[in-house]
């Protein structure tokens, strides 16, 4: 299945488009400005830097929205908070509510109209509750994102972009040190908000740092998902339960795997600027290009398609792997 039909391009957001500026220094303390500058008194927030949030949805994306609306309209009220929290940015968008209204107008069945009207009303109340509950989570994620960003600074406290290999690895260490539950939609929402603020203030260098954070996030969570998937498959084949699957997670990291799988794991944990060099080295040794592409596509199907449709996690991780496929095929 081609994920390009479902996921909006995020090349600029993830930093895969060529930068339009030269190396520069950014004054330290900028992260504190980000945290203090978000205020309702400052007027409405500008559009998200995620491209999929900036334009009218395509026919395929509209189909995804329709699927979400159908599932939510058939869900029990107590199931809404969990479903909404997993895709808050999509569900809370004006476009989502507009589509509900359009479907209600188009519906010929009175019961269907009533279900859609009830859904819109329930969503308003649910979103308010979810936003209230996630405020503390956003505060925690902001602290974690700040640590990641500060890791990008030089010894003198300034940010020099393009980032050196040492600074990128320092950021990676911070991200990989975070628990799985920390690398959630709130984490991505915080990065999105900071990137938007940096762009709004003309701080292209800080935008690049946020893009690097997104790339590291994607590689980290995809790698973790692959390991857990391998453990779950092994448990299913052996007839073991979930507890056994969890016990196999560490073993899966050390188990035998194909050369293509090993190379993909390596690519998930290095700077994207080093991808071409490592891919060439792998192809020149014992990895077939077709096998590597197949391994990435298999990861797309098993990991990305299992994420909430329209969520930031799905968009970021899908674009990361799509860019990797493009780089591989270009060699």
NORMO-V255174 format. One record per residue. RES is the residue in one letter. PHI is phi in radians with two decimals (NA if undefined). OMEGA is omega in whole degrees, 0 to 359 (NA if undefined). Layout:
BEGIN
res = (RES:RES)
phi = (PHI:PHI)
omega = (OMEGA:OMEGA)
END
This chain:
BEGIN
res = (X:X:X:X:X:X:X:X:X:X:X:X:X:X:X:X:X:X:X:X:X:X:X:X:X:X:X:X:X:X:X:X:X:X:X:X:X:X:X:X:X:X:X:X:X:X:X:X:X:X:X:X:X:X:X:X:X:X:X:X:X:X:X:X:X:X:X:X:X:X:X:X:X:X:X:X:X:X:X:X:X:X:X:X:X:X:X:X:X:X:X:X:X:X:X:X:X:X:X:X:X:X:X:X:X:X:X:X:X:X:X:X:X:X:X:X:X:X:X:X:X:X:X:X:X:X:X:X:X:X:X:X:X:X:X:X:X:X:X:X:X:X:X:X:X:X:X:X:X:X:X:X:X:X:X:X:X:X:X:X:X:X:X:X:X:X:X:X:X:X:X:X:X:X:X:X:X:X:X:X:X:X:X:X:X:X:X:X:X:X:X:X:X:X:X:X:X:X:X:X:X:X:X:X:X:X:X:X:X:X:X:X:X:X:X:X:X:X:X:X:X:X:X:X:X:X:X:X:X:X:X:X:X:X:X:X:X:X:X:X:X:X:X:X:X:X:X:X:X:X:X:X:X:X:X:X:X:X:X:X:X:X:X:X:X:X:X:X:X:X:X:X:X:X:X:X:X:X:X:X:X:X:X:X:X:X:X:X:X:X:X:X:X:X:X:X:X:X:X:X:X:X:X:X:X:X:X:X:X:X:X:X:X:X:X:X:X:X:X:X:X:X:X:X:X:X:X:X:X:X:X)
phi = (NA:-1.51:-1.20:-1.05:-1.38:-1.87:-1.91:-1.22:-1.07:-2.27:-0.96:-1.19:-1.09:-1.51:1.50:-1.47:-1.39:-1.04:-1.19:-1.81:-2.62:-1.60:-0.92:-2.66:-1.84:-2.00:-1.08:-1.22:1.56:-1.15:-1.14:-1.14:-1.11:-1.02:-1.18:-1.57:-1.45:-1.39:-2.53:-1.12:-1.32:-1.44:1.67:-1.13:-1.29:-1.23:-1.06:-1.04:-1.37:-1.24:-1.02:-1.10:-1.62:-1.82:-2.46:-1.20:-1.19:-1.33:-1.05:-1.22:-1.20:-1.13:-1.13:-1.13:-1.06:-1.06:-1.11:-1.11:-1.08:-1.08:-1.14:-1.18:-1.19:-1.67:-1.37:-1.27:-0.94:-1.26:-1.55:-1.11:-0.94:-1.15:-1.14:-1.16:-1.11:-1.35:-2.46:-1.04:-1.19:-1.38:-1.12:-1.55:-1.34:-0.99:-1.06:-1.15:-1.21:-1.11:-1.17:-1.05:-1.11:-1.09:-1.18:-1.13:-1.18:-1.39:-1.15:-1.77:-1.54:-1.07:-1.17:-1.13:-1.03:-1.14:-1.10:-1.20:-1.12:-1.15:-1.08:-1.02:-1.16:-1.13:-1.14:-1.02:-1.16:-1.17:-1.07:-1.05:-1.18:-1.13:-1.06:-1.10:-1.23:-1.57:-1.04:-1.12:-1.12:-1.12:-1.09:-1.14:-1.13:-1.08:-1.13:-1.24:-1.12:-1.08:-1.12:-1.11:-1.17:-1.10:-1.13:-1.43:-1.42:-1.34:-1.08:-1.48:1.55:-1.67:-1.82:-1.93:-2.08:-1.05:-1.22:-1.29:-1.05:-1.12:-1.22:-1.10:-1.17:-1.14:-1.13:-1.08:-1.06:-1.16:-1.16:-1.18:-1.43:-1.45:-1.23:-1.01:-1.22:-1.39:-1.56:-2.02:-1.10:-1.12:-1.08:-1.21:-1.09:-1.16:-1.08:-1.05:-1.13:-1.19:-1.13:-1.08:-1.12:-1.10:-1.12:-1.07:-1.56:1.30:-1.69:-1.07:-1.11:-1.19:-1.06:-1.09:-1.11:-1.14:-1.10:-1.11:-1.06:-1.15:-1.09:-1.14:-0.98:-1.04:-1.06:-1.17:-1.25:-1.16:-1.07:-1.10:-1.15:-1.12:-1.10:-1.15:-1.11:-1.06:-1.16:-1.12:-1.12:-1.08:-1.16:-1.14:-1.13:-1.50:1.39:-1.43:-1.59:-1.11:-1.06:-1.17:-1.09:-1.10:-1.21:-1.51:-1.02:-1.18:-1.11:-1.12:-1.15:-1.80:-1.28:-1.23:-2.61:-1.21:-1.09:-1.14:-1.14:-1.10:-1.17:-1.06:-1.04:-1.13:-1.13:-1.23:-2.03:-2.22:-1.11:-1.09:-1.19:-1.74:-1.01:-0.99:-1.09:-1.22:-1.13:-1.07:-1.07:-1.16:-1.17:-1.30:-1.76:-2.29:-1.97:-1.49:-1.00:-1.09:-1.18:-1.19:-1.06:-1.07:-1.15:-1.17:-1.12:-1.13:-1.18:-0.98:-1.21:-1.53:-1.82:-1.19:-1.20:-1.50:-1.47:-1.08:-1.01:1.47:-1.26:-1.08:-1.00:-1.14:-1.09:-1.18:-1.16:-1.15:-1.15:-1.03:-1.27:-1.12:-1.14:-1.10:-1.06:-1.04:-1.14:-1.11:-1.17:-1.35:-1.59)
omega = (183:181:180:180:185:189:179:178:180:187:180:181:181:175:180:174:182:179:182:182:181:177:184:175:178:181:178:179:184:181:177:177:179:184:185:186:180:181:179:181:183:182:183:181:179:182:177:175:175:188:181:180:190:189:177:181:175:179:180:178:177:177:177:178:179:179:178:180:180:181:180:181:179:182:174:181:181:179:185:183:181:180:181:182:181:181:187:184:179:184:183:183:176:180:181:180:177:180:176:180:179:180:178:178:183:184:178:180:182:181:178:177:181:179:181:177:178:179:180:180:179:180:180:180:181:180:178:180:181:179:179:181:185:180:179:179:179:178:179:180:179:178:181:177:180:178:179:181:180:178:179:184:178:182:180:177:180:179:180:179:1:183:175:179:180:181:178:180:177:176:180:180:179:181:182:178:181:178:182:182:178:182:186:181:179:177:180:178:179:178:179:180:180:178:178:179:179:179:180:181:179:182:184:179:178:176:179:179:178:177:178:178:179:179:180:177:183:180:182:185:177:178:179:181:179:180:181:179:178:180:180:179:180:180:181:181:182:179:180:179:183:179:178:179:178:180:181:184:181:180:180:180:185:183:179:177:182:179:180:179:179:181:178:178:179:181:179:186:177:178:181:177:181:183:184:182:181:178:179:180:180:180:180:180:187:182:175:181:181:181:180:177:179:180:178:180:177:178:176:185:185:184:187:182:178:180:181:179:177:181:177:181:180:182:184:182:179:180:178:181:177:178:179:177:179:180:181:183:181:183:NA)
END
